[in-house]
Amino acid sequence: MRRFSELIIDKRDIIIDRTIFAIVYSITIPSGMLLISGGNWKSTLLFILILFVVSIIFLLNTSEYYMTNFKLRDDRIAFDYRVTISDQFEHLEIDYNSIQKFKFYRKNRILNRFNRITINYNTKLGTSENFKLNVKDTLHLKNIIVELEKQCTIRV
């Protein structure tokens, strides 16, 4: 079993993950506009540069949760995660009995570097919450899938 320090997602991985989408957005939209309108390349290149700067700032500031570790307990699954580019680690424990549904998105597209888990669960106050988490290691994703499916089928 790996130590916790080996599971920590490097800030570089997060920056690369967010930058890839900024590059795609900043090239795709102006190129489509150029093809449709038949504009000139100089103004399009300037627009691409401006759109890249705006989208990179936006994407780096939007919060995404990147899993650093998880633990399986008797009736809970605990996640340690990092918020984008932040040094702070957060901790969340979800009771298996509070889980309403969950979805898994594997990195099947070319630009996806992270798997994603979405868990809909009820809080202690009875409100419904969605928790979205990016998971880099496919082995950890499989372990989480197996455990959640096992616990949720036991309940039924």
C-alpha contacts under 8 A as a table, 3 or more apart, distances in Angstrom:
res1	aa1	res2	aa2	distance
2	R	6	E	6.32
2	R	7	L	7.23
3	R	6	E	5.51
3	R	7	L	6.95
4	F	7	L	5.27
4	F	8	I	6.77
4	F	68	T	7.67
4	F	69	N	6.65
5	S	8	I	5.56
7	L	68	T	5.45
7	L	69	N	6.29
8	I	67	M	7.86
8	I	68	T	4.68
8	I	69	N	7.34
9	I	13	D	6.75
9	I	14	I	7.59
9	I	66	Y	7.22
9	I	67	M	7.47
9	I	68	T	5.99
9	I	136	K	7.96
10	D	13	D	5.40
10	D	14	I	6.88
11	K	14	I	5.11
11	K	15	I	6.20
11	K	85	I	5.82
12	R	15	I	5.08
12	R	16	I	6.08
13	D	16	I	5.19
13	D	17	D	6.01
14	I	17	D	5.02
14	I	18	R	6.22
14	I	84	T	6.78
14	I	85	I	6.90
15	I	18	R	5.28
15	I	19	T	5.91
15	I	60	L	7.22
15	I	85	I	7.43
16	I	19	T	5.02
16	I	20	I	6.10
17	D	20	I	5.65
17	D	21	F	7.26
17	D	112	N	7.82
17	D	113	R	6.53
18	R	21	F	5.71
18	R	22	A	6.68
18	R	56	I	7.43
18	R	59	L	5.96
18	R	60	L	6.28
19	T	22	A	4.95
19	T	23	I	6.25
19	T	56	I	6.20
19	T	59	L	7.60
19	T	60	L	7.88
20	I	23	I	5.29
20	I	24	V	6.38
20	I	111	L	7.16
21	F	24	V	5.06
21	F	25	Y	6.06
21	F	111	L	7.84
22	A	25	Y	5.19
22	A	26	S	5.99
22	A	52	F	5.97
22	A	55	S	5.34
22	A	56	I	5.29
22	A	59	L	7.05
23	I	26	S	5.22
23	I	27	I	6.19
23	I	52	F	6.35
24	V	27	I	5.41
24	V	28	T	5.83
25	Y	28	T	5.40
25	Y	29	I	6.13
25	Y	51	L	7.96
25	Y	52	F	7.54
25	Y	55	S	7.53
26	S	29	I	6.19
26	S	30	P	6.82
26	S	48	I	5.29
26	S	49	L	7.39
26	S	51	L	5.24
26	S	52	F	4.88
26	S	55	S	7.25
27	I	30	P	5.84
27	I	31	S	5.99
27	I	48	I	6.04
28	T	31	S	5.29
28	T	32	G	6.14
29	I	32	G	5.30
29	I	33	M	6.33
30	P	33	M	4.95
30	P	34	L	6.02
30	P	44	T	6.26
30	P	47	F	6.96
30	P	48	I	6.25
31	S	34	L	4.98
31	S	35	L	6.22
31	S	44	T	7.56
32	G	35	L	5.20
32	G	36	I	6.20
33	M	36	I	5.17
33	M	37	S	5.89
33	M	38	G	7.83
33	M	39	G	7.99
34	L	37	S	5.40
34	L	38	G	5.23
34	L	39	G	5.31
34	L	40	N	7.36
34	L	41	W	7.77
34	L	44	T	6.90
35	L	38	G	5.42
35	L	39	G	7.68
39	G	43	S	7.80
39	G	44	T	7.47
40	N	43	S	6.04
40	N	44	T	6.52
41	W	44	T	4.94
41	W	45	L	6.03
42	K	45	L	5.28
42	K	46	L	6.40
43	S	46	L	5.14
43	S	47	F	6.12
44	T	47	F	4.96
44	T	48	I	6.09
45	L	48	I	4.96
45	L	49	L	6.25
46	L	49	L	5.13
46	L	50	I	6.25
47	F	50	I	5.15
47	F	51	L	5.95
48	I	51	L	5.10
48	I	52	F	5.96
49	L	52	F	5.09
49	L	53	V	6.36
50	I	53	V	5.28
50	I	54	V	6.26
51	L	54	V	5.14
51	L	55	S	5.90
52	F	55	S	5.17
52	F	56	I	5.92
53	V	56	I	5.29
53	V	57	I	6.24
54	V	57	I	5.34
54	V	58	F	6.17
55	S	58	F	4.95
55	S	59	L	5.88
56	I	59	L	5.15
56	I	60	L	5.96
57	I	60	L	5.37
57	I	61	N	6.20
58	F	61	N	5.29
58	F	62	T	6.22
59	L	62	T	5.29
60	L	63	S	7.77
60	L	84	T	6.98
60	L	85	I	7.56
61	N	84	T	7.36
62	T	84	T	7.50
63	S	83	V	6.15
63	S	84	T	5.67
64	E	83	V	5.86
64	E	84	T	5.63
64	E	132	K	7.87
64	E	133	L	7.32
64	E	134	N	7.51
65	Y	81	Y	6.09
65	Y	82	R	5.75
65	Y	83	V	4.97
65	Y	84	T	6.63
65	Y	132	K	6.80
65	Y	133	L	5.02
65	Y	134	N	5.92
66	Y	81	Y	5.34
66	Y	82	R	5.26
66	Y	83	V	6.51
66	Y	84	T	7.43
66	Y	133	L	5.77
66	Y	134	N	4.65
66	Y	135	V	6.18
67	M	70	F	7.59
67	M	79	F	6.87
67	M	80	D	6.03
67	M	81	Y	4.22
67	M	82	R	6.41
67	M	133	L	6.30
67	M	134	N	5.96
67	M	135	V	5.48
67	M	136	K	7.77
68	T	79	F	7.70
68	T	80	D	5.53
68	T	81	Y	5.01
68	T	82	R	6.75
69	N	79	F	5.97
69	N	80	D	5.06
69	N	81	Y	6.85
70	F	77	I	7.09
70	F	78	A	5.36
70	F	79	F	4.42
70	F	80	D	6.00
71	K	77	I	5.88
71	K	78	A	5.10
71	K	79	F	6.69
72	L	76	R	6.33
72	L	77	I	4.78
72	L	78	A	6.46
72	L	147	E	7.88
73	R	76	R	5.10
73	R	77	I	6.01
73	R	78	A	7.72
75	D	95	D	5.86
75	D	96	Y	5.70
75	D	97	N	7.63
76	R	93	E	6.31
76	R	94	I	5.47
76	R	95	D	4.42
76	R	96	Y	5.52
77	I	93	E	5.67
77	I	94	I	5.44
77	I	95	D	6.62
77	I	96	Y	7.12
78	A	91	H	7.18
78	A	92	L	5.65
78	A	93	E	4.15
78	A	94	I	6.32
79	F	91	H	5.72
79	F	92	L	5.24
79	F	93	E	6.26
80	D	89	F	6.62
80	D	90	E	5.65
80	D	91	H	4.57
80	D	92	L	6.57
81	Y	89	F	5.65
81	Y	90	E	5.34
81	Y	91	H	6.45
82	R	85	I	7.83
82	R	86	S	6.74
82	R	87	D	7.25
82	R	88	Q	6.36
82	R	89	F	4.86
82	R	90	E	6.20
83	V	86	S	5.61
83	V	87	D	7.93
83	V	88	Q	7.15
83	V	89	F	7.17
83	V	90	E	7.69
86	S	89	F	7.93
94	I	98	S	7.22
94	I	99	I	7.64
94	I	121	Y	7.57
95	D	98	S	5.39
95	D	99	I	7.00
96	Y	99	I	5.52
96	Y	148	L	7.66
96	Y	151	Q	6.63
96	Y	152	C	7.15
97	N	152	C	7.88
97	N	155	R	7.48
98	S	121	Y	5.15
98	S	122	N	5.03
98	S	123	T	7.21
99	I	102	F	7.56
99	I	119	I	7.01
99	I	120	N	5.93
99	I	121	Y	4.13
99	I	122	N	6.54
99	I	152	C	7.99
100	Q	119	I	7.81
100	Q	120	N	5.55
100	Q	121	Y	5.28
100	Q	122	N	7.37
101	K	119	I	6.19
101	K	120	N	5.36
101	K	121	Y	7.20
102	F	117	I	7.24
102	F	118	T	5.51
102	F	119	I	4.39
102	F	120	N	6.00
103	K	117	I	5.87
103	K	118	T	5.18
103	K	119	I	6.62
104	F	115	N	7.47
104	F	116	R	5.81
104	F	117	I	4.71
104	F	118	T	6.48
104	F	145	I	7.82
105	Y	115	N	5.66
105	Y	116	R	4.97
105	Y	117	I	6.40
106	R	114	F	7.54
106	R	115	N	4.63
106	R	116	R	6.52
107	K	110	I	7.84
107	K	112	N	5.07
107	K	113	R	6.24
107	K	114	F	5.85
107	K	115	N	5.07
107	K	116	R	7.96
108	N	112	N	6.85
109	R	112	N	5.49
112	N	115	N	7.48
113	R	136	K	6.88
114	F	134	N	5.70
114	F	135	V	5.43
114	F	136	K	4.65
114	F	137	D	7.83
115	N	134	N	5.63
115	N	135	V	4.99
115	N	136	K	6.04
115	N	137	D	7.93
115	N	138	T	7.28
115	N	141	L	7.34
116	R	132	K	6.92
116	R	133	L	5.58
116	R	134	N	4.53
116	R	135	V	5.90
117	I	131	F	7.88
117	I	132	K	5.62
117	I	133	L	5.20
117	I	134	N	6.51
117	I	135	V	7.52
118	T	130	N	6.62
118	T	131	F	5.56
118	T	132	K	4.43
118	T	133	L	6.51
119	I	130	N	5.62
119	I	131	F	5.17
119	I	132	K	6.55
120	N	128	S	6.85
120	N	129	E	5.63
120	N	130	N	4.49
120	N	131	F	6.45
121	Y	128	S	5.69
121	Y	129	E	5.47
121	Y	130	N	6.55
122	N	125	L	7.74
122	N	126	G	5.49
122	N	127	T	5.43
122	N	128	S	4.47
122	N	129	E	6.07
123	T	126	G	5.17
123	T	127	T	5.45
123	T	128	S	6.33
123	T	129	E	6.86
124	K	127	T	7.53
135	V	138	T	7.34
135	V	140	H	7.53
135	V	141	L	6.52
137	D	140	H	5.46
137	D	141	L	6.53
138	T	141	L	4.92
138	T	142	K	6.23
139	L	142	K	5.16
139	L	143	N	6.33
140	H	143	N	5.02
140	H	144	I	6.21
141	L	144	I	5.17
141	L	145	I	6.13
142	K	145	I	5.02
142	K	146	V	6.09
143	N	146	V	5.21
143	N	147	E	6.15
144	I	147	E	5.18
144	I	148	L	6.02
145	I	148	L	5.28
145	I	149	E	6.00
146	V	149	E	5.26
146	V	150	K	5.99
147	E	150	K	5.06
147	E	151	Q	6.07
148	L	151	Q	5.19
148	L	152	C	5.95
149	E	152	C	5.20
149	E	153	T	6.00
150	K	153	T	5.34
150	K	154	I	6.21
151	Q	154	I	5.14
151	Q	155	R	6.49
152	C	155	R	5.22
152	C	156	V	6.69
153	T	156	V	5.27
